[in-house]
Amino acid sequence: MHDPTNPPNGPRPGRRPLPPHLTLTVLLFISATEALSLKVRFCYDTADPLAVRMDFLDPPEDVPPWVFSRDLLYAGLRTPSGDGDVRVWPPCRCHSTTTARIFLHGRNSAAVLHVPAAELGDWLEETFTAVPAGRESAHLHLDETLERLLGRG
């Protein structure tokens, strides 16, 4: 894995193409003593290259998707990252854990997800192969979007 302040910025030889999504089983901690095992899907779309969406596939109730900064997730696998509604912590070396923790804070509740860090990290690195760090703006099509907004397109 790479330095959190320097994500991969180009194709690496011998790498497979980016899978469109990654499905993982995570633990959703809803209190200090309660956790649910859930399937989530992380999705990456090169048309929105700065973001990663997480969908809950089998939630106990209707749970909307969360959208994260790709850089926040990537950095959080190596060093505590984020503030506010989303925070990410790397696996705890002192407890020999292999899961990253993602803290989510909504309007009325908060939860912590324990996510397999190696699998998420490998998949995120593939997103940087698809759209290298620093080259995201080439995929945003801002001129076309602005033209449509102004009624010229």
Secondary structure, DSSP 4 states (H G I P E B T S, - for coil): ---TTS---S--TTPPPPPSEEEEEEEEESSSS-EEEEEEEEE--TTSTTEEEEEESS-SS----EEEEHHHHHHHTTS-EEETTEEEE---GGGT--EEEEEEE-SS-EEEEEEEHHHHHHHHHHHHHHS-TT-GGGGT-HHHHHHHHTT--
